[in-house]
Amino acid sequence: MKSFFIRKQFGTLHYLQLGEGKETVFFFSGFGMSAKSVSEMLLGEDLSRFTFYIIDVFGEGRSTDFKGELTNQLWLSYLDEIFKTHNITEYQVLACSIGVRLAIPLIHFKKANKITFITPDAIAPHPVYSVLIRYEILRKIILATARGLCPFLFFLSKRKKKFFHPSVLQKVFKQWLLLDGLSNVAQWDVPTKVFLARHDYIIRNYAVAKWKKKLSQSELEYLSCGHFDAFGLWVKQGRLF
């Protein structure tokens, strides 16, 4: 396992290279998942076929916060350095939750051989989320006091007794704002497999299932868990491609 850093004036991106197989996989993780924690989950699996490039989202793991607006062009300039550094010509995509937002621009930039999405947060954003992101006054309120996110999360989860720490909520919202500028046009002619969590309260499963039908090559499976447990269960069940 090797660490690499891409340093630019806007921020430093960290990623891990795991394995030495012939099949290249770009992994984009969800909120709270660092490249290190993901690699530790994968180490017990048979990785002989794969070389993983596990990317720390800006503000997670060893990647720094991103300064300014993250556009498709800027984001792809980081990923293009990975392609050039490791002489990558073909690849697969594995993305979980909010990591799907980072994967979509790459899929349009360089056609992937295969795509696997787990609980994709990007395909059909919740309408409440869209309202919070679009209106500046709401953004200011939430960034000023992260507790402003609590009613939103309660609305989604319907778990009125569950509270979230304000600092965590603020970090979540900042990532939403950062990644909102990236393309979310998810249409392509690439074999795509989608895993949804049956007990997901973060994304709208029915909307994702509807989107999946528009793809010419796609499969859909459900995992018996919640949103945040989906990747761990996916690994434990030996679904590694």
URKA-V184119 format. One record per pair of residues at least 4 apart in sequence whose ideal C-beta (glycine too) atoms are under 8 Angstrom apart, sorted by the first residue. I is the first residue (numbers start at 1). J is the second residue. D is the distance in whole Angstrom. If there is no record, write none. Layout:
i = {I/I}
j = {J/J}
d = {D/D}
This chain:
i = {1/1/1/1/2/2/3/3/3/3/3/4/4/4/4/4/4/5/5/5/5/6/6/6/6/6/6/7/8/8/8/8/9/10/10/10/10/10/11/11/11/11/11/11/12/12/13/13/13/13/13/14/14/14/14/14/14/15/15/15/15/15/15/16/16/16/16/16/16/17/17/17/17/18/18/18/18/18/18/18/19/19/19/19/19/20/21/21/21/21/21/22/22/23/23/23/23/23/24/24/24/24/24/24/24/24/25/25/25/25/25/25/25/25/25/26/26/26/26/26/26/26/26/26/26/27/27/27/27/27/27/27/27/27/28/28/28/28/28/28/28/28/28/28/29/29/29/29/29/29/29/29/29/29/29/29/29/30/30/30/30/30/30/30/30/31/31/31/31/31/31/31/32/32/33/33/33/33/33/33/33/34/34/34/34/34/35/35/35/35/35/35/36/36/36/37/37/38/38/38/39/39/39/41/41/41/42/42/42/42/43/45/45/45/46/47/47/49/50/50/51/53/53/55/55/56/56/56/56/57/57/57/57/57/57/58/58/58/58/58/58/58/59/59/59/59/59/59/59/59/66/66/69/69/70/70/70/70/70/70/71/71/71/72/72/72/72/72/73/74/75/75/75/75/76/76/76/76/77/78/79/79/79/80/80/81/82/82/83/83/83/90/91/91/91/92/92/92/92/92/92/93/93/93/93/93/93/93/94/94/95/95/95/95/95/95/95/95/95/96/96/96/96/96/96/97/97/97/97/97/97/97/97/98/98/98/98/98/98/99/100/100/100/100/100/100/101/101/101/101/101/102/102/102/103/103/103/104/104/104/104/104/104/104/105/105/105/106/106/107/107/107/107/107/108/108/108/111/111/112/113/113/114/114/114/114/114/115/115/115/115/115/116/116/116/116/116/117/117/117/117/117/118/118/118/118/118/119/119/119/119/119/119/119/119/119/120/120/120/121/121/121/122/122/123/123/123/123/123/123/124/124/124/124/124/124/125/125/125/126/126/126/126/126/127/128/128/128/128/129/129/129/130/131/131/132/132/132/132/132/132/132/133/133/133/133/135/136/137/138/138/139/139/140/141/141/142/142/142/142/142/143/143/143/144/145/146/146/146/146/146/146/147/147/148/149/149/149/149/149/149/150/150/150/150/151/152/153/153/153/154/154/154/154/156/156/157/157/158/159/164/164/165/166/167/168/169/170/171/172/173/174/175/176/186/187/187/188/188/189/189/189/190/191/191/192/192/192/192/192/193/193/193/193/194/194/194/194/194/194/195/195/195/195/195/195/195/196/196/196/196/196/196/196/196/196/196/197/197/197/197/197/197/197/197/198/198/198/198/198/199/199/199/199/200/200/200/200/201/201/202/203/203/203/204/205/206/207/208/209/209/210/211/212/212/213/223/223/223/223/224/225/225/225/226/229/230/231/232/233/234/235/235}
j = {16/17/18/39/16/17/14/15/16/17/62/14/15/16/17/82/85/12/13/14/62/12/13/15/78/81/82/12/12/13/77/78/67/66/67/68/70/74/58/63/64/65/66/67/63/64/55/56/58/63/78/35/55/56/61/62/63/35/53/54/55/56/82/35/36/39/52/53/54/51/52/53/86/39/42/43/47/51/52/54/47/48/50/51/52/51/47/48/49/50/51/49/51/49/50/51/92/241/50/51/53/86/88/90/91/92/50/51/52/53/91/92/93/94/241/53/55/79/82/91/92/93/94/103/106/38/52/53/54/55/94/95/96/99/55/57/93/94/95/96/99/100/102/103/33/34/35/38/54/55/56/57/60/96/97/99/231/96/97/98/99/119/121/228/231/57/60/97/98/171/172/175/60/228/37/38/60/96/97/99/231/38/56/60/61/62/39/54/55/56/61/62/40/61/62/41/61/42/54/231/43/52/54/231/232/235/47/52/235/240/47/235/238/240/240/52/240/241/240/241/86/82/86/63/102/60/61/62/63/61/63/98/99/102/175/63/64/65/66/70/175/178/63/64/65/66/171/174/175/178/70/178/74/181/74/75/178/179/181/182/75/181/182/76/105/181/182/183/77/78/79/102/105/182/80/105/106/109/81/82/83/106/109/84/109/85/86/88/87/88/110/113/110/112/113/112/113/114/115/116/241/103/106/107/112/114/115/116/116/118/99/100/102/103/115/116/117/118/120/100/117/118/119/230/231/118/119/120/121/202/227/230/231/102/121/122/175/176/179/103/104/117/120/121/122/123/121/122/179/182/184/106/179/182/107/115/117/108/122/182/183/184/185/186/109/182/183/110/112/111/112/115/188/190/183/185/188/188/190/190/190/191/190/191/192/193/241/188/190/191/192/193/192/193/194/195/241/123/192/193/194/195/194/195/230/231/234/195/196/197/200/202/203/227/230/231/194/203/208/125/202/203/184/186/184/186/203/207/208/211/203/204/207/208/210/211/129/130/184/130/156/202/203/204/131/132/152/155/156/133/152/176/134/135/138/138/139/142/149/152/173/176/139/176/177/180/139/140/141/142/148/143/177/144/145/148/146/148/149/170/173/170/173/174/148/166/166/167/168/169/170/173/166/169/152/153/164/169/170/172/173/154/163/164/169/155/156/157/164/169/158/159/160/162/201/202/162/201/201/201/168/169/169/170/171/172/173/174/175/176/177/178/179/180/211/214/215/192/215/215/216/217/217/217/218/212/215/217/218/219/218/219/220/221/208/212/218/219/220/221/220/221/222/223/230/234/239/200/203/205/208/209/220/221/222/223/230/205/222/223/225/226/227/229/230/205/222/223/224/225/224/225/226/227/205/226/227/230/226/227/227/207/208/227/208/209/210/211/212/213/220/214/215/218/220/218/230/233/234/237/233/229/230/233/230/233/234/235/236/237/239/239/240}
d = {6/7/5/6/7/5/7/8/6/8/7/7/6/8/7/8/7/6/7/5/8/7/4/8/5/5/7/5/7/8/8/7/8/6/5/6/8/6/6/7/5/6/4/6/6/5/7/7/7/5/5/7/8/4/6/4/5/6/6/6/4/6/7/4/7/5/8/7/5/7/7/6/7/5/7/8/7/7/4/6/4/8/5/5/6/6/6/6/4/4/5/7/8/5/5/7/7/8/8/5/7/8/5/7/4/7/5/7/5/7/7/5/7/5/8/5/7/8/8/6/7/5/7/7/7/6/6/7/5/7/5/7/8/8/6/7/8/8/4/7/3/7/4/5/4/7/7/5/7/7/8/7/7/6/8/5/8/4/3/5/5/8/7/8/7/8/8/6/5/8/6/6/7/8/6/6/7/7/8/8/7/7/6/6/3/8/6/4/6/5/5/7/7/6/8/7/8/6/5/8/6/8/6/7/7/5/7/7/7/8/8/7/7/5/7/7/8/8/8/8/8/6/7/8/7/5/3/6/4/8/7/7/7/7/7/5/7/6/4/7/8/6/7/8/5/7/7/7/6/8/5/6/8/6/6/6/5/7/6/7/7/6/8/6/5/8/6/5/7/7/7/7/6/6/6/6/7/5/7/7/7/5/7/6/8/6/6/7/8/5/7/6/7/6/7/6/5/4/7/7/7/5/7/6/5/7/5/7/5/8/4/4/7/4/8/7/6/7/7/7/8/4/7/7/5/7/5/7/5/7/7/8/8/8/5/7/6/8/7/6/6/6/4/6/4/7/7/4/4/5/7/7/7/7/6/8/8/7/6/7/6/6/7/6/6/6/5/7/8/7/5/7/6/7/7/7/7/8/7/5/7/8/7/5/8/8/7/8/5/7/4/7/8/5/8/7/7/8/7/7/5/7/8/5/5/5/6/7/6/5/6/7/6/5/5/8/7/7/6/7/6/5/5/7/7/6/8/7/5/5/7/5/3/6/8/6/5/5/8/7/6/8/7/6/7/7/6/6/7/6/8/7/6/6/7/5/7/7/8/6/8/8/7/6/7/5/7/6/7/6/8/6/7/6/7/5/7/4/6/8/5/7/7/7/8/7/4/7/8/4/4/7/5/7/8/6/7/4/8/7/6/6/7/7/7/6/7/6/6/7/7/7/6/8/5/6/7/4/7/8/6/5/7/6/7/6/6/6/7/7/6/6/6/6/7/7/7/8/7/8/5/7/7/5/8/8/5/6/5/8/7/5/8/7/7/6/7/7/5/7/8/5/7/6/6/6/7/6/8/5/6/7/7/8/5/7/8/8/7/5/5/6/5/7/4/8/5/7/5/7/8/6/5/8/6/6/4/8/7/7/4/8/6/7/7/6/6/7/6/7/6/8/8/5/5/8/5/5/6/8/8/4/6/5/7/6/6/7/6/6/5/7/7}
